[in-house]
Amino acid sequence: MEFTAKIEIPKNSMVKYEFNKESNTLEVDRTLPIQCPFNYGFIPSSPLSADGDPLDIFITNFEPLAPLSEVKFRPWGILLCEDQGIEDNKVIAGIDGDGFIDYDYFKKIRFYLENYKTGFKVLEYKVFNDEILFRNFINSKNSMLGLK
């Protein structure tokens, strides 16, 4: 099973970019009060989440990736989250074939999500020790994640 993500915000950036699907461009949304701890983007193959966007993802590699670059990833887990009371889950993953692991990734991502704006809550974290667990979770939660 192969998954691909599109990067919007490079690691350590304080600029929040949003991909505009209609114009197929990346637009500056706002500046952030803190740096994004890892590369952040979305999974284009996922259907829209409750917030109206494809499923979000953090790619936990060492170097920043260029905005709009596409990357194959290996899922590690998912943060079940709410933004202003609306479900807004985040996949956490590494680059497929990359051995880099930042063992503080959960702490860094949680701090970022709970501090870059008000109203965001991390409810639960589900860890996937291998791709089979992720696939099983996706299959059992297809309406939530919509990945195949």
C-alpha positions as CSV (number, residue, x, y, z in Angstrom):
1,M,0.0,0.0,0.0
2,E,1.4,3.4,-1.0
3,F,0.3,6.8,0.3
4,T,1.3,10.2,-1.0
5,A,1.1,13.6,0.8
6,K,1.4,17.1,-0.6
7,I,3.4,19.6,1.6
8,E,2.0,23.0,2.4
9,I,4.1,24.2,5.4
10,P,7.8,23.3,5.5
11,K,9.4,22.2,8.8
12,N,10.3,25.2,11.1
13,S,8.2,27.7,9.0
14,M,6.2,30.4,10.7
15,V,4.1,31.0,7.6
16,K,0.8,29.2,7.3
17,Y,0.2,28.3,3.6
18,E,-3.1,26.9,2.2
19,F,-3.4,25.1,-1.1
20,N,-6.1,26.6,-3.2
21,K,-7.8,23.7,-5.1
22,E,-9.5,26.0,-7.6
23,S,-6.5,27.9,-8.8
24,N,-4.0,25.0,-8.0
25,T,-1.8,27.5,-6.2
26,L,-0.3,27.8,-2.7
27,E,-1.4,31.0,-0.9
28,V,-0.1,32.6,2.3
29,D,-2.9,32.4,4.9
30,R,-1.1,34.1,7.8
31,T,2.0,34.1,9.9
32,L,2.1,31.8,12.9
33,P,3.2,32.7,16.5
34,I,5.4,29.5,16.6
35,Q,7.3,27.4,14.2
36,C,5.7,24.3,12.7
37,P,7.8,21.4,14.1
38,F,7.6,19.2,11.0
39,N,6.6,19.3,7.4
40,Y,2.8,19.7,7.3
41,G,0.4,19.1,4.4
42,F,-2.5,17.0,3.3
43,I,-3.3,13.6,1.7
44,P,-4.8,14.5,-1.7
45,S,-6.3,11.0,-2.2
46,S,-8.4,11.3,1.0
47,P,-12.0,12.6,0.7
48,L,-12.9,15.8,2.6
49,S,-12.9,15.7,6.3
50,A,-15.5,17.3,8.6
51,D,-13.6,20.6,8.2
52,G,-14.0,20.5,4.4
53,D,-10.4,19.7,3.6
54,P,-8.5,16.5,2.8
55,L,-6.9,14.7,5.7
56,D,-4.0,16.6,7.3
57,I,-0.5,15.1,7.9
58,F,2.7,15.8,9.7
59,I,5.8,14.3,8.0
60,T,8.5,13.9,10.7
61,N,11.7,14.0,8.7
62,F,14.9,15.9,9.5
63,E,14.9,18.5,6.7
64,P,12.2,21.0,5.5
65,L,10.5,19.9,2.3
66,A,9.5,22.4,-0.4
67,P,5.9,23.6,-0.4
68,L,3.8,21.7,-3.0
69,S,6.3,18.8,-3.1
70,E,4.8,15.3,-3.0
71,V,6.2,12.7,-0.7
72,K,5.4,9.0,-0.2
73,F,4.9,8.3,3.5
74,R,4.9,5.6,6.1
75,P,2.1,6.2,8.7
76,W,2.9,6.0,12.4
77,G,-0.3,7.1,13.9
78,I,-3.1,9.6,14.0
79,L,-4.1,12.4,16.4
80,L,-7.9,12.5,16.8
81,C,-8.5,16.2,17.2
82,E,-11.1,19.0,17.2
83,D,-10.7,22.5,15.9
84,Q,-13.4,24.9,17.2
85,G,-15.6,21.8,17.9
86,I,-15.2,20.3,14.4
87,E,-13.3,17.0,13.8
88,D,-9.9,17.8,12.3
89,N,-7.6,14.7,12.6
90,K,-3.9,14.6,11.8
91,V,-1.9,11.7,10.5
92,I,1.7,11.4,11.7
93,A,4.1,9.7,9.4
94,G,7.7,9.4,8.2
95,I,9.0,9.5,4.7
96,D,8.8,6.0,3.1
97,G,12.2,4.5,3.2
98,D,13.7,7.2,5.6
99,G,14.9,5.9,8.9
100,F,14.8,9.3,10.7
101,I,12.8,9.2,13.9
102,D,12.4,12.1,16.3
103,Y,11.3,10.5,19.5
104,D,9.8,13.7,20.8
105,Y,7.5,14.1,17.7
106,F,4.3,13.5,19.7
107,K,5.2,16.2,22.3
108,K,6.3,18.7,19.6
109,I,3.2,18.2,17.5
110,R,0.8,18.4,20.4
111,F,2.4,21.6,21.7
112,Y,2.2,23.1,18.2
113,L,-1.4,22.2,17.6
114,E,-2.5,23.4,21.0
115,N,-0.6,26.7,20.8
116,Y,-0.6,27.9,17.2
117,K,-4.2,29.1,17.6
118,T,-7.1,28.9,20.1
119,G,-9.8,26.4,20.1
120,F,-7.8,23.3,19.0
121,K,-7.9,20.2,21.1
122,V,-5.9,16.9,20.8
123,L,-8.3,14.2,22.0
124,E,-6.5,11.0,21.5
125,Y,-3.4,9.5,19.8
126,K,-3.5,6.1,18.1
127,V,-0.2,4.5,17.3
128,F,0.4,2.2,14.3
129,N,3.4,-0.1,14.7
130,D,3.1,-1.3,11.2
131,E,1.2,-0.6,7.9
132,I,-1.3,-3.4,8.6
133,L,-2.5,-1.7,11.8
134,F,-2.9,1.6,9.9
135,R,-4.8,-0.2,7.0
136,N,-7.1,-2.0,9.5
137,F,-7.8,1.4,11.2
138,I,-8.5,3.0,7.9
139,N,-10.8,0.1,6.9
140,S,-12.7,0.3,10.2
141,K,-12.9,4.1,10.0
142,N,-13.4,4.6,6.3
143,S,-16.0,7.3,6.8
144,M,-13.6,9.3,8.9
145,L,-10.3,8.8,6.9
146,G,-11.6,7.7,3.5
147,L,-8.3,6.2,2.4
148,K,-8.1,3.0,0.5
